[in-house]
Amino acid sequence: MRPAAEQFRILADGAAEIVPEEEFHAKLERSVQEGRPLTVKLGCDPSRPDLHLGHAVVLHKLRQFQELGHQAVLIIGDFTAMIGDPSGRSKTRPQLSMEETRRNARTYVEQATKVLLPERLQIRFNSEWLEKLSFRQLITLASQCTVAQMLEREDFARRYAQGEPIGLHEFLYPLAQALDSVAIAADVELGGTDQRFNLLMGRHIQRFYGQEPQCLVLMPLLEGTDGVEKMSKSLGNYIALTDPPAEMFGKLMSIPDSLIVRYFRLAAFASEEEAQNLEEALRSRQIHPRQAKASVARRIVAFYYGEETARWASEEFDRVFKYHELPSDIPEIVLPISELPVVDLLVQAGLVASRSEARRQIQQGAVRIDGERIKTWNTRVELSGERIIAVGKRRFARVRSASHG
C-alpha cells in the first residue's frame, strides 16, 4: 500500500467534503500499518435502468480506492428502491415493485464496471438483510432517530413548511441506507453532496450497533446538459454511460461553455492542475471554447469506448454539424406498410419513445423528412422509396416499405 498521506491526497482530490478528515486519515494510517484494506461502500438504487455521467463522478472515486488496494462494495438497493430516495425531492417518489427494481439492477453492474474494476469489486443487494428485518427490529432501529432530526433535512424541512405531504416510509429510507453500512461494516461511504444526511445517519446507526462509524467522502453533483439542474434522467438532461459514442459526443458538445472546465474535472476525471490549466487557457483565449469542448468530449468518449472510437465520434460530429452532411451510420428501418401518419412513423422508426413525444418534437420544428421540416402532426407520409427521417440534430433513420423492396 502507498503511504497514508499520499492516499489521502489522491482520495481528497476532487472531493467536495470529507467527514471527518481526521478520522479518515487515521483509518488510512491504520490500514497501512495493519495491511488491511478499508471496506468502501457505494450504494445506488435501481429506480431507473441507466447510469449516467453524474453517477460516474462517484464511481470514479470508488475506482481510486480500488487502485489503492481497498475493498470496494457496490450496494444495489433493490429493496430501498421500493421506498425511493427522498433526497432533493419536492414530492414523494412513486414506489417500485421488487420485480421492477431487480430488472433495473441487472443492468447496473454491467454499466458500473465501465468505470469500476470488476476484479476488485464486491456486489451486494440490500434485500439480503432488509427483507429479513422483523417489525421488532424495525421499531428498535426507528427509535434511534427523532422526527425533529428527520426534519433537519433540508428537503423534508422545505416540504413540511410548504405543506407538501411526507410519507412515513420516507423517514425510513435514511435508516435503511444506514443499515446497509452496518451489514457490511463499512469503513468509508461515498456519495454526492445531496446524500450528506443519509451518510451521516450511517455513522449514527453504526455507533448504535457497536461499530466504528464510517467516514464520508462526498463528491460534487454534476450539472446536466441544461447547465442548471443536476444531471437526472427524469429531467432529460443526462448523458447515459450506455449512449452510443456519436450521441455521447454530440450531447457533450451541447453543454454550456460555462461548464467546460467542470465537465473536464468531474466527467473526464482531469486533475486539479489540468483543470486549472484549461481554465486559464480559456480565460486568456489561448483556446476557443468549441475546441476545448471537443477536446473534453473526446477524452470522455475515449474513457468509455477507446481513443479510435472517440476520434471517429469527433469526425462524425464535424460531418453533421460543421459540414452539414448526413451521418455515416444511419440505421435502416423496414416497415410493413407503405403509408402512415408521421407520428406513428417516428414511433415505429424508434426515433421517439411515444406519440406524445413525437407531437412535441413536430411542434418544436425538430422533425424533417428528406430535409423538409414537418409542420403538422397529422401529416401522412408515403414510403414509396427510401426516406431520411431526422428528429433534432442527432437522431436519424433510413425508412422504407417492405412492399417496395
Secondary structure, 3 states (H helix, E strand, C coil): CCCHHHHHHHHHCCCCEEECHHHHHHHHHHHHHHCCCCEEEEEECCCCCCCEHHHHHHHHHHHHHHHCCCEEEEEECCCHHHCCCCCCCCCCCCCCCHHHHHHHHHHHHHHHCCCCCHHHEEEEECHHHHCCCCHHHHHHHHCCCCHHHHCCCHHHHHHHHCCCCCCHHHHHHHHHHHHHHHHHCCCEEEEEHHHHHHHHHHHHHHHHCCCCCCEEEEECCCECCCCCCECCCCCCCCCECCCCHHHHHHHHHCCCHHHHHHHHHHCCCCCHHHHHHHHHHHHCCCCCHHHHHHHHHHHHHHHHHCHHHHHHHHHHHHHHHHCCCCCCCCCEEEECCCEEEHHHHHHHCCCCCCHHHHHHHHHCCCEEECCEECCCCCCEEECCCCEEEEECCCEEEEEEEHHHC
